[in-house]
Amino acid sequence: MTRVDEIVEHYPDDSFLTADGFDEAIIGVDESSMRLIYSVTKCLEILQAQGMDETDALEYFSYNVSGAYMGDKTPIWCSDNMFQI
């Protein structure tokens, strides 16, 4: 069962907007807006696993993924790499 399937099962009366190809980067749900929360770090790792270098992954993600507004259900992008030791 994927993370999206688990979330849909847990919240059967709600609908969620997903970012194609980034299901493994989902880290939670904002229950006040019922939007999915994605780890930016995990999204970048997914892009790099597809063959992009770090710079290309960040540019692609910023322009094509996190920069896209898709309405009230636009996912939340958690910048979870700010305080790495």
URVENKA-V455289 format. One record per backbone hydrogen bond with DSSP energy under -0.5 kcal/mol. NH is the residue of the N-H (numbers start at 1). CO is the residue of the C=O. E is the energy in kcal/mol with one decimal. If there is no record, write none. Layout:
NH/CO/E ; NH/CO/E
//
This chain:
6/2/-2.2 ; 7/3/-2.4 ; 8/4/-2.8 ; 9/5/-2.3 ; 10/6/-2.0 ; 11/7/-2.3 ; 12/9/-0.5 ; 14/11/-1.6 ; 18/16/-0.6 ; 20/18/-0.7 ; 22/19/-2.0 ; 25/22/-2.0 ; 26/23/-1.5 ; 27/37/-3.0 ; 28/37/-1.2 ; 30/35/-3.0 ; 31/29/-1.0 ; 33/30/-0.7 ; 34/30/-2.2 ; 35/30/-1.1 ; 37/28/-2.8 ; 38/76/-3.0 ; 39/25/-2.8 ; 40/38/-0.6 ; 40/78/-2.5 ; 43/39/-2.1 ; 44/40/-2.6 ; 45/41/-2.1 ; 46/42/-2.1 ; 47/43/-2.1 ; 48/44/-2.3 ; 49/45/-2.2 ; 50/46/-0.9 ; 51/48/-1.7 ; 52/47/-1.7 ; 57/53/-2.7 ; 58/54/-2.2 ; 59/55/-2.4 ; 60/56/-2.9 ; 61/57/-2.8 ; 62/58/-2.6 ; 63/59/-2.3 ; 64/60/-3.0 ; 65/60/-0.7 ; 65/61/-1.6 ; 66/61/-2.3 ; 67/61/-0.7 ; 68/65/-1.3 ; 69/67/-0.6 ; 70/68/-0.5 ; 74/71/-2.0 ; 76/36/-3.0 ; 78/38/-3.2 ; 78/76/-0.7 ; 79/77/-0.7 ; 80/78/-1.8 ; 82/79/-0.6 ; 84/81/-0.8
//
